[in-house]
Amino acid sequence: MEDIDLGLIKKRSIRGVFALVYRTLAIQILGFAANLILTIFLSPSVFGVYFVVSAAIAFLSYFSDIGLAAALIQKKEPITDDDLKTTFTIQQALIITVVIIALLLSGFIKSFYNLDNEGILLFQVLVISFFLSSLKTIPSIILERSLKFDKLVIPQLAESVVFNITAVLLAINGFGVTSFTVAVLLRGIVGLVAIYIVSPWRVGFGFSASTAKKLLSFGVPFQANSFLALIKDDLLIVYLGKVLPLSQVGYIGFAQKWAFMPLRLIMDNVIRITFPSFSRLQGDKNMLGRAIEKSLFASAFLIFPSLVALIILSPYLTKIIPRYVKWEPALLSLTFFSLNACLSSISTPLTNALNAIGKIKVTLYLMVFWTSSTWILTPILIKIFSYNGVAIASFLVATSVFIVVYLVKKYVSFSPVIVFYPLFASMFMGAVLYLLTRYLPLNLPYLILSLLLGLVVYFGIIFMLAKEMLVSDIKLIKENIFK
């Protein structure tokens, strides 16, 4: 692969952001509608089964990679055929081993969580889907190295359509956990076919010791970082499935899913683009600093108001939406997970920048701190606040964002103050929404009207505070999208 010049990096990055966000918006709208229907027709315990089993698979998946994919994306030099084949060979050897172990552990998983036959079948299908997903790694790397983000969304779109439509149709017809089982399997098959259509790669095996050694120098610390994230998040869910009733785990999963939805829509796309883009810019710290500022502002501009609106309006939605009152016990957790997401929208791009410039050990130390803090605080707060303690602990750990800002500024000059504009505007919007919902009638039309008025207030304030910046960004977008 040939190196990409700075102008092309800027152009493809901006186009990639819009391609992913606009196309992923369609996916999220579908996912939003599907999740709404599923939470109406499925019980908290069914969600608890899916949440716990998915976390168990995520735990096993971290043993299937040693950071080689990230190493290929971050690599300064062009990637070679030896790089691709060595990565694919090592990865598949690890994945096949993990799949065999996971299937052999099916009986243990079934008894550990007291799952019925439907629950353990879901686990086994997720294992198979995990293997299918691994086969997409190399085609995805090729696209990311070339910054061709618009093509990356096509398999994701196909997977989302198949998964959500299948799960909803089966749930409506009373299939319970099996709704997820069939949807997961079809999603894996469709996604695999789609990625090889948009990014063909002739599967090949090979091994180069020198290539492996060079890639592992970045890959092993990166994967250690990911493994700690696994212990902090997914293994914690596995633990929760044992110490809490599945209905309470369902409340946690419900709250986390809705609170993190803006992150999935916006932050996942930003990360997908900024890691390879920052990696290409690591030789120009001035331009990298400006790129970090742009990513922080874009994330906060979209995520902060979304989460503030969710916190204010969610109590009313549980009363308006049919059969949604059962989720009222999850509202406190929803608030704290939303606050966590606000802080994560700042810390995630910054740790992404550290990884992109090769400071992987710094992020590893951060992850050690976050993991240990989570596991210390969560059991203590569960005893005090029951299942709500999980979300409270996650928020307290997320307040360490100030440490991340300090560390990044040691290597790259940028201004974190840029996020205060959307923060202030979002808080003002939240106050307006709170007043409107207190005095307007409790029904869907008035709730929508309140939200629209709140958004008008938000955009008005943000325009007054950051007019020059917004005009500059719009001009930059127009230059790179339409020319």
C-alpha positions as CSV (number, residue, x, y, z in Angstrom):
1,M,0.0,0.0,0.0
2,E,1.3,3.5,-0.9
3,D,1.6,6.3,1.6
4,I,-1.2,8.8,1.6
5,D,-0.4,12.6,1.6
6,L,-1.7,14.9,4.2
7,G,-4.2,16.5,1.9
8,L,-5.7,13.2,1.0
9,I,-5.8,12.2,4.7
10,K,-7.8,15.2,5.5
11,K,-10.2,14.7,2.6
12,R,-10.8,11.0,3.1
13,S,-11.1,11.5,6.9
14,I,-13.8,14.2,6.5
15,R,-15.6,12.2,3.8
16,G,-15.3,9.1,5.9
17,V,-16.8,10.8,9.0
18,F,-19.9,11.9,7.0
19,A,-20.2,8.6,5.1
20,L,-20.1,6.6,8.3
21,V,-22.3,8.9,10.3
22,Y,-25.0,9.4,7.7
23,R,-25.1,5.7,6.7
24,T,-24.8,4.5,10.3
25,L,-27.6,6.9,11.2
26,A,-29.9,4.6,9.1
27,I,-28.5,1.6,11.0
28,Q,-29.1,3.3,14.4
29,I,-32.6,4.3,13.5
30,L,-33.3,0.7,12.6
31,G,-31.6,-0.4,15.8
32,F,-33.5,2.1,17.9
33,A,-36.8,0.9,16.5
34,A,-35.9,-2.7,16.9
35,N,-34.6,-2.2,20.5
36,L,-37.9,-0.4,21.3
37,I,-39.9,-3.3,20.0
38,L,-37.7,-5.9,21.7
39,T,-37.9,-4.2,25.1
40,I,-41.7,-4.2,24.7
41,F,-42.1,-7.8,23.8
42,L,-39.3,-9.4,25.7
43,S,-38.9,-9.6,29.5
44,P,-36.0,-8.2,31.5
45,S,-34.8,-11.8,32.2
46,V,-34.5,-12.6,28.5
47,F,-32.4,-9.4,28.0
48,G,-30.4,-10.5,31.0
49,V,-29.6,-13.9,29.3
50,Y,-28.5,-12.2,26.1
51,F,-26.5,-9.6,27.9
52,V,-24.6,-12.1,30.0
53,V,-24.0,-14.7,27.3
54,S,-22.8,-11.9,24.9
55,A,-20.4,-10.8,27.6
56,A,-19.0,-14.3,28.0
57,I,-18.3,-14.5,24.3
58,A,-16.6,-11.1,24.4
59,F,-14.4,-12.4,27.2
60,L,-13.3,-15.4,25.1
61,S,-12.8,-13.2,22.0
62,Y,-10.0,-11.3,23.6
63,F,-7.9,-14.5,23.6
64,S,-8.2,-14.7,19.8
65,D,-6.0,-11.7,18.9
66,I,-2.8,-10.3,20.1
67,G,-3.2,-6.8,18.7
68,L,-1.9,-7.6,15.2
69,A,-4.7,-5.9,13.4
70,A,-4.2,-2.7,15.4
71,A,-0.4,-3.0,14.7
72,L,-1.0,-3.1,11.0
73,I,-3.3,-0.1,11.1
74,Q,-0.8,1.9,13.2
75,K,2.3,0.9,11.2
76,K,4.1,3.8,9.6
77,E,5.5,1.8,6.7
78,P,3.3,0.4,3.9
79,I,1.9,-3.1,4.7
80,T,3.1,-6.1,2.8
81,D,1.7,-9.5,1.8
82,D,3.8,-11.0,4.5
83,D,2.2,-8.7,7.1
84,L,-1.3,-9.8,6.0
85,K,-0.6,-13.5,5.8
86,T,1.3,-13.6,9.1
87,T,-1.4,-11.8,10.9
88,F,-4.2,-14.0,9.4
89,T,-2.3,-17.2,10.2
90,I,-1.6,-16.3,13.9
91,Q,-5.1,-15.0,14.4
92,Q,-6.8,-18.1,13.0
93,A,-4.6,-20.4,15.0
94,L,-5.7,-18.6,18.2
95,I,-9.4,-18.3,17.2
96,I,-9.8,-22.0,16.3
97,T,-8.3,-22.8,19.7
98,V,-10.7,-20.4,21.5
99,V,-13.7,-21.8,19.6
100,I,-12.9,-25.4,20.5
101,I,-12.4,-24.4,24.2
102,A,-15.6,-22.4,24.2
103,L,-17.7,-25.2,22.8
104,L,-16.2,-27.6,25.3
105,L,-17.2,-25.3,28.1
106,S,-20.8,-25.2,27.0
107,G,-21.9,-27.5,29.8
108,F,-20.1,-25.5,32.4
109,I,-21.6,-22.2,31.2
110,K,-25.1,-23.8,31.2
111,S,-24.8,-24.9,34.8
112,F,-22.9,-21.8,36.0
113,Y,-25.7,-19.5,34.9
114,N,-28.6,-22.0,35.2
115,L,-29.3,-21.5,31.5
116,D,-32.0,-23.6,29.7
117,N,-31.4,-25.2,26.3
118,E,-32.3,-22.0,24.5
119,G,-29.8,-20.0,26.4
120,I,-26.9,-22.4,25.8
121,L,-27.8,-22.7,22.1
122,L,-27.5,-18.9,21.9
123,F,-24.0,-19.2,23.5
124,Q,-22.9,-21.8,20.9
125,V,-24.3,-19.7,18.0
126,L,-22.4,-16.7,19.3
127,V,-19.2,-18.8,19.3
128,I,-19.8,-19.7,15.6
129,S,-20.6,-16.1,14.8
130,F,-17.4,-15.0,16.5
131,F,-15.4,-17.3,14.2
132,L,-17.1,-15.9,11.1
133,S,-16.3,-12.4,12.3
134,S,-12.6,-13.2,12.6
135,L,-12.5,-13.9,8.9
136,K,-13.4,-10.3,8.2
137,T,-10.3,-8.9,9.8
138,I,-7.9,-8.6,6.9
139,P,-10.4,-7.1,4.4
140,S,-11.3,-4.5,7.0
141,I,-7.6,-3.7,7.7
142,I,-7.0,-3.1,4.0
143,L,-9.9,-0.6,3.9
144,E,-8.9,1.2,7.1
145,R,-5.3,1.6,5.9
146,S,-6.5,3.2,2.7
147,L,-9.0,5.4,4.8
148,K,-11.8,4.1,2.6
149,F,-14.3,4.3,5.5
150,D,-17.4,4.6,3.2
151,K,-17.0,1.0,2.2
152,L,-16.6,-0.2,5.8
153,V,-20.2,0.7,6.6
154,I,-21.7,-1.6,3.9
155,P,-21.2,-4.9,5.8
156,Q,-22.3,-3.2,9.0
157,L,-25.5,-2.0,7.3
158,A,-26.2,-5.5,6.0
159,E,-25.6,-7.1,9.4
160,S,-27.8,-4.6,11.2
161,V,-30.7,-5.0,8.8
162,V,-30.6,-8.8,9.0
163,F,-30.1,-8.9,12.8
164,N,-32.8,-6.4,13.8
165,I,-35.5,-7.5,11.4
166,T,-34.9,-11.2,12.3
167,A,-34.9,-10.5,16.0
168,V,-38.0,-8.3,16.0
169,L,-40.1,-10.7,13.8
170,L,-39.2,-13.7,16.0
171,A,-39.7,-11.8,19.2
172,I,-43.2,-10.6,18.2
173,N,-44.1,-14.2,17.5
174,G,-43.0,-15.3,20.9
175,F,-39.6,-17.0,20.3
176,G,-37.9,-15.3,23.3
177,V,-34.2,-16.0,23.5
178,T,-34.3,-17.9,20.2
179,S,-35.0,-14.6,18.5
180,F,-31.4,-13.5,19.3
181,T,-30.0,-16.9,18.4
182,V,-31.3,-16.9,14.8
183,A,-30.5,-13.2,14.3
184,V,-26.9,-13.6,15.5
185,L,-26.2,-16.5,13.1
186,L,-27.7,-14.8,10.1
187,R,-25.8,-11.6,10.9
188,G,-22.5,-13.4,11.0
189,I,-23.1,-15.1,7.6
190,V,-24.3,-11.9,5.8
191,G,-21.5,-9.7,7.2
192,L,-18.8,-12.2,6.1
193,V,-20.1,-12.3,2.5
194,A,-20.5,-8.5,2.4
195,I,-17.0,-7.6,3.5
196,Y,-15.4,-9.9,0.8
197,I,-17.6,-8.3,-1.8
198,V,-16.5,-4.7,-1.0
199,S,-12.9,-5.6,-0.1
200,P,-11.8,-8.8,-1.9
201,W,-8.7,-10.5,-0.4
202,R,-7.4,-13.9,-1.4
203,V,-7.2,-15.9,1.8
204,G,-3.6,-17.1,2.3
205,F,-1.5,-18.6,5.1
206,G,2.1,-17.8,5.8
207,F,4.5,-16.9,8.6
208,S,7.4,-14.5,8.8
209,A,9.2,-14.5,12.2
210,S,10.7,-11.0,11.6
211,T,7.3,-9.6,10.6
212,A,5.6,-11.2,13.6
213,K,8.3,-9.8,16.0
214,K,7.9,-6.3,14.6
215,L,4.1,-6.3,14.7
216,L,4.0,-7.9,18.2
217,S,6.1,-5.1,19.7
218,F,3.0,-2.9,19.3
219,G,0.4,-5.6,19.2
220,V,1.1,-7.3,22.6
221,P,0.8,-4.1,24.7
222,F,-2.3,-3.1,22.7
223,Q,-3.9,-6.4,23.3
224,A,-2.9,-6.2,27.0
225,N,-4.8,-2.9,27.0
226,S,-7.8,-4.6,25.4
227,F,-7.6,-7.5,27.8
228,L,-7.8,-5.1,30.7
229,A,-10.8,-3.5,29.1
230,L,-12.3,-6.9,28.9
231,I,-11.8,-7.5,32.6
232,K,-13.2,-4.0,33.4
233,D,-16.3,-4.4,31.3
234,D,-17.3,-7.8,29.9
235,L,-15.9,-9.9,32.8
236,L,-17.7,-7.6,35.2
237,I,-21.0,-8.4,33.5
238,V,-20.2,-12.1,33.8
239,Y,-19.6,-11.5,37.5
240,L,-22.9,-9.6,37.8
241,G,-24.8,-12.4,36.2
242,K,-23.7,-14.6,39.1
243,V,-24.2,-12.2,42.0
244,L,-27.4,-10.4,40.9
245,P,-30.8,-11.7,39.6
246,L,-31.0,-11.8,35.8
247,S,-33.8,-9.3,35.9
248,Q,-31.5,-6.8,37.6
249,V,-28.8,-7.5,35.1
250,G,-31.4,-6.8,32.5
251,Y,-32.0,-3.4,34.1
252,I,-28.3,-2.7,33.9
253,G,-28.1,-3.9,30.3
254,F,-31.2,-1.7,29.4
255,A,-29.7,1.4,31.0
256,Q,-26.2,0.8,29.5
257,K,-27.6,0.1,26.0
258,W,-29.6,3.3,25.8
259,A,-27.0,5.5,27.5
260,F,-24.2,4.3,25.2
261,M,-26.3,4.5,22.1
262,P,-25.0,8.0,21.2
263,L,-21.4,6.6,21.6
264,R,-22.2,3.8,19.3
265,L,-23.6,6.1,16.7
266,I,-21.0,8.8,16.9
267,M,-18.0,7.8,18.9
268,D,-17.5,4.4,17.3
269,N,-17.4,6.1,13.9
270,V,-15.0,8.8,15.2
271,I,-12.7,6.1,16.6
272,R,-12.9,4.0,13.4
273,I,-11.6,7.0,11.5
274,T,-9.3,8.8,14.0
275,F,-7.1,5.9,14.8
276,P,-5.8,5.3,11.2
277,S,-6.0,9.0,10.5
278,F,-4.0,10.0,13.7
279,S,-1.6,7.2,12.8
280,R,-0.9,8.8,9.4
281,L,-0.4,12.2,11.1
282,Q,1.9,11.0,13.9
283,G,4.9,12.7,12.1
284,D,3.2,16.2,12.2
285,K,2.3,17.0,15.8
286,N,0.9,20.4,15.0
287,M,-1.6,19.0,12.5
288,L,-2.3,16.1,14.9
289,G,-3.2,18.6,17.7
290,R,-5.7,20.3,15.4
291,A,-7.1,17.0,14.4
292,I,-7.6,16.0,18.1
293,E,-9.4,19.3,18.8
294,K,-11.7,18.7,15.8
295,S,-12.6,15.2,17.0
296,L,-13.2,16.3,20.5
297,F,-15.5,19.2,19.5
298,A,-17.4,17.0,17.0
299,S,-18.0,14.3,19.6
300,A,-19.1,16.7,22.4
301,F,-21.2,18.7,19.9
302,L,-23.3,15.7,19.1
303,I,-23.1,13.5,22.2
304,F,-23.6,16.0,25.1
305,P,-27.0,17.2,24.0
306,S,-28.2,13.7,23.1
307,L,-27.4,12.4,26.6
308,V,-28.8,15.4,28.4
309,A,-32.0,15.0,26.6
310,L,-32.1,11.2,27.4
311,I,-31.6,11.9,31.1
312,I,-34.4,14.5,31.3
313,L,-36.9,12.8,29.0
314,S,-36.5,9.1,30.0
315,P,-38.8,9.2,33.0
316,Y,-41.6,10.5,30.8
317,L,-40.9,7.9,28.0
318,T,-41.4,5.1,30.5
319,K,-45.0,6.4,31.2
320,I,-45.9,7.2,27.5
321,I,-44.6,4.1,25.7
322,P,-46.9,1.1,26.2
323,R,-45.5,-1.7,28.5
324,Y,-42.4,0.4,29.3
325,V,-43.2,1.1,32.9
326,K,-41.4,-2.1,33.7
327,W,-38.1,-0.3,33.0
328,E,-38.6,2.4,35.6
329,P,-36.2,0.7,38.1
330,A,-33.4,1.2,35.5
331,L,-33.7,5.0,35.3
332,L,-31.1,5.9,38.0
333,S,-28.6,3.6,36.3
334,L,-29.5,5.2,33.0
335,T,-28.5,8.6,34.4
336,F,-25.1,7.5,35.7
337,F,-24.3,5.5,32.6
338,S,-25.2,8.6,30.5
339,L,-22.8,10.8,32.6
340,N,-20.2,8.1,32.1
341,A,-20.8,8.3,28.3
342,C,-20.3,12.1,28.4
343,L,-16.9,11.8,30.0
344,S,-16.0,8.8,27.8
345,S,-16.7,10.9,24.7
346,I,-13.7,13.0,25.8
347,S,-11.3,10.4,27.1
348,T,-11.7,7.9,24.2
349,P,-10.5,10.1,21.4
350,L,-7.5,11.1,23.6
351,T,-6.5,7.5,24.4
352,N,-7.0,6.8,20.7
353,A,-4.4,9.6,19.9
354,L,-1.9,8.1,22.4
355,N,-2.2,4.7,20.7
356,A,-1.8,6.3,17.3
357,I,1.5,7.9,18.2
358,G,2.8,4.7,19.7
359,K,2.3,5.6,23.4
360,I,0.6,2.3,23.9
361,K,2.2,1.7,27.4
362,V,0.8,5.0,28.6
363,T,-2.7,3.8,27.8
364,L,-1.9,0.4,29.3
365,Y,-1.2,2.1,32.6
366,L,-4.4,4.0,32.4
367,M,-6.3,0.8,31.7
368,V,-4.7,-0.8,34.8
369,F,-6.0,2.1,36.9
370,W,-9.5,2.0,35.4
371,T,-9.8,-1.8,35.7
372,S,-8.6,-1.9,39.3
373,S,-10.9,1.1,40.2
374,T,-13.9,-0.5,38.6
375,W,-13.4,-3.8,40.4
376,I,-12.8,-2.2,43.7
377,L,-15.7,0.3,43.6
378,T,-18.4,-1.9,41.9
379,P,-18.8,-4.6,44.6
380,I,-18.7,-2.0,47.4
381,L,-21.4,0.2,45.7
382,I,-23.5,-2.8,44.8
383,K,-23.8,-3.5,48.6
384,I,-24.8,0.1,49.2
385,F,-27.0,0.8,46.1
386,S,-27.8,-2.7,44.8
387,Y,-27.6,-3.0,41.0
388,N,-27.5,0.8,40.6
389,G,-24.1,0.7,42.2
390,V,-22.7,-0.6,38.9
391,A,-23.6,2.6,37.0
392,I,-22.5,4.8,39.9
393,A,-19.1,3.1,39.9
394,S,-18.7,3.5,36.2
395,F,-19.3,7.2,36.5
396,L,-16.8,7.7,39.3
397,V,-14.1,5.9,37.3
398,A,-14.9,8.0,34.2
399,T,-14.1,11.2,36.2
400,S,-10.4,10.4,35.7
401,V,-10.7,12.0,32.2
402,F,-8.7,14.9,33.6
403,I,-5.7,12.6,34.0
404,V,-6.0,11.6,30.3
405,V,-6.1,15.2,29.2
406,Y,-2.9,15.9,31.2
407,L,-1.1,12.9,29.7
408,V,-2.0,13.7,26.1
409,K,-0.9,17.3,26.5
410,K,2.6,16.1,27.4
411,Y,3.0,14.7,23.8
412,V,0.7,16.8,21.7
413,S,-0.3,20.5,22.0
414,F,-4.1,20.9,21.9
415,S,-6.9,22.9,23.7
416,P,-9.3,20.8,25.8
417,V,-11.4,23.9,26.6
418,I,-13.1,23.4,23.2
419,V,-15.6,21.0,24.8
420,F,-16.9,23.6,27.2
421,Y,-19.0,25.2,24.5
422,P,-21.2,22.2,23.8
423,L,-21.2,21.4,27.6
424,F,-22.6,24.8,28.5
425,A,-25.2,24.7,25.7
426,S,-26.3,21.2,26.6
427,M,-26.8,22.1,30.3
428,F,-28.8,25.1,29.3
429,M,-30.9,23.0,27.0
430,G,-31.4,20.4,29.8
431,A,-32.8,23.2,32.1
432,V,-35.2,24.2,29.4
433,L,-36.4,20.6,28.8
434,Y,-36.8,20.1,32.5
435,L,-39.1,23.2,32.9
436,L,-41.1,22.3,29.8
437,T,-41.8,18.7,30.8
438,R,-42.9,19.9,34.3
439,Y,-45.6,22.2,33.0
440,L,-46.7,20.7,29.6
441,P,-49.2,17.8,29.5
442,L,-47.7,14.3,29.6
443,N,-48.2,13.0,26.1
444,L,-46.0,12.2,23.0
445,P,-46.8,15.3,20.9
446,Y,-45.9,17.7,23.7
447,L,-42.8,15.6,24.5
448,I,-41.6,15.9,20.9
449,L,-42.4,19.6,20.9
450,S,-40.3,20.0,24.1
451,L,-37.4,18.2,22.5
452,L,-37.5,20.4,19.4
453,L,-37.6,23.6,21.4
454,G,-34.7,22.3,23.5
455,L,-32.7,21.6,20.3
456,V,-33.4,25.1,19.0
457,V,-32.1,26.5,22.3
458,Y,-29.0,24.3,22.1
459,F,-28.0,25.2,18.5
460,G,-28.7,28.9,19.2
461,I,-26.4,29.0,22.2
462,I,-23.6,26.9,20.6
463,F,-23.7,29.2,17.5
464,M,-23.4,32.3,19.8
465,L,-20.5,30.8,21.7
466,A,-18.5,29.2,18.9
467,K,-19.7,31.0,15.7
468,E,-16.2,31.4,14.2
469,M,-15.3,27.8,14.8
470,L,-18.6,26.4,13.4
471,V,-18.3,28.6,10.2
472,S,-14.7,27.4,9.8
473,D,-15.7,23.8,10.2
474,I,-18.6,24.1,7.8
475,K,-16.3,25.7,5.2
476,L,-13.7,22.9,5.6
477,I,-16.5,20.3,5.2
478,K,-17.8,21.9,2.1
479,E,-14.3,22.1,0.6
480,N,-13.7,18.4,1.1
481,I,-17.1,16.9,0.5
482,F,-18.3,18.8,-2.5
483,K,-15.1,19.4,-4.4
